[in-house]
Amino acid sequence: MSAEKLRGKYLLIMTDGYSLDYYSFHDSLEDAQTKMKKDYEKSPPPSWKEDFKEMSHCSDTDAILFDNGDYVLVWNIISLTENYIPKGEAE
């Protein structure tokens, strides 16, 4: 996908702290938020300890999930605007 076609889209990134495990492009912020929330809601361990559950959260553009001290998942939504795509890349 060319840089110009990415302008105005939203990128959803997910990492476990070691690598970028998942990303997707969305046409609207709402679509990216829906995907992030679904991924967050299906990620907790079966017996999620209350203290790790309390530290975890899902907001409008980011989420963090602590899995009982075993690992941490982090999501972030980035708006692909002029700030993120250099002018030379779009031409």
C-alpha positions as CSV (number, residue, x, y, z in Angstrom):
1,M,0.0,0.0,0.0
2,S,1.5,3.4,-1.0
3,A,2.1,6.1,1.6
4,E,-0.6,8.3,0.0
5,K,-3.2,5.5,0.2
6,L,-2.4,5.1,4.0
7,R,-3.0,8.8,4.7
8,G,-6.2,9.2,6.9
9,K,-6.2,5.5,7.9
10,Y,-5.6,4.1,11.4
11,L,-3.0,1.5,12.3
12,L,-3.6,-0.9,15.2
13,I,-0.4,-2.3,16.7
14,M,-0.2,-5.0,19.2
15,T,3.0,-6.2,21.0
16,D,3.9,-8.6,23.8
17,G,7.0,-6.4,24.6
18,Y,9.3,-8.6,22.5
19,S,8.0,-8.0,19.0
20,L,5.2,-6.5,17.0
21,D,2.9,-9.5,16.8
22,Y,-0.1,-8.0,15.1
23,Y,-1.1,-5.0,13.2
24,S,-4.0,-4.0,10.9
25,F,-5.1,-0.9,9.0
26,H,-8.6,0.5,9.4
27,D,-10.6,3.2,7.5
28,S,-12.0,4.7,10.7
29,L,-11.0,5.2,14.3
30,E,-14.2,3.4,15.3
31,D,-13.2,0.3,13.3
32,A,-9.8,0.2,14.9
33,Q,-11.3,0.7,18.4
34,T,-13.8,-2.2,17.8
35,K,-10.9,-4.5,16.7
36,M,-8.7,-3.5,19.6
37,K,-11.6,-4.0,22.2
38,K,-12.4,-7.5,20.7
39,D,-8.8,-8.5,20.9
40,Y,-8.4,-7.2,24.4
41,E,-11.6,-9.0,25.6
42,K,-10.5,-12.4,24.2
43,S,-7.0,-12.2,25.6
44,P,-7.3,-12.6,29.5
45,P,-6.2,-15.9,30.9
46,P,-9.0,-18.3,32.2
47,S,-8.2,-17.6,35.8
48,W,-7.2,-13.9,35.8
49,K,-6.0,-12.8,39.2
50,E,-7.8,-9.7,40.5
51,D,-4.7,-7.5,41.0
52,F,-3.5,-8.0,37.4
53,K,-7.1,-7.4,36.2
54,E,-7.2,-4.1,38.0
55,M,-3.9,-3.0,36.5
56,S,-5.2,-3.8,33.0
57,H,-7.3,-1.4,30.9
58,C,-8.7,-0.6,27.5
59,S,-9.3,3.0,26.5
60,D,-10.1,4.8,23.3
61,T,-6.6,4.5,21.6
62,D,-4.6,2.1,23.8
63,A,-4.9,-1.0,26.0
64,I,-2.7,-3.0,28.3
65,L,-3.3,-6.4,29.6
66,F,-1.3,-8.0,32.4
67,D,-1.6,-11.8,32.3
68,N,-1.0,-12.9,35.9
69,G,2.7,-11.8,35.6
70,D,3.4,-14.1,32.7
71,Y,3.3,-11.5,30.0
72,V,2.0,-8.1,29.0
73,L,0.0,-7.3,25.9
74,V,-0.1,-3.7,24.6
75,W,-2.3,-2.3,21.9
76,N,-2.1,1.2,20.3
77,I,-4.0,2.9,17.6
78,I,-2.1,5.4,15.5
79,S,-3.7,7.9,13.1
80,L,-1.7,8.0,9.9
81,T,-1.6,11.7,9.2
82,E,1.0,14.1,7.9
83,N,3.0,13.7,11.1
84,Y,3.6,10.0,10.5
85,I,4.1,9.9,6.7
86,P,7.0,11.9,5.3
87,K,6.0,14.0,2.3
88,G,8.7,12.4,0.1
89,E,7.1,8.9,0.8
90,A,3.7,10.0,-0.4
91,E,4.8,11.2,-3.8
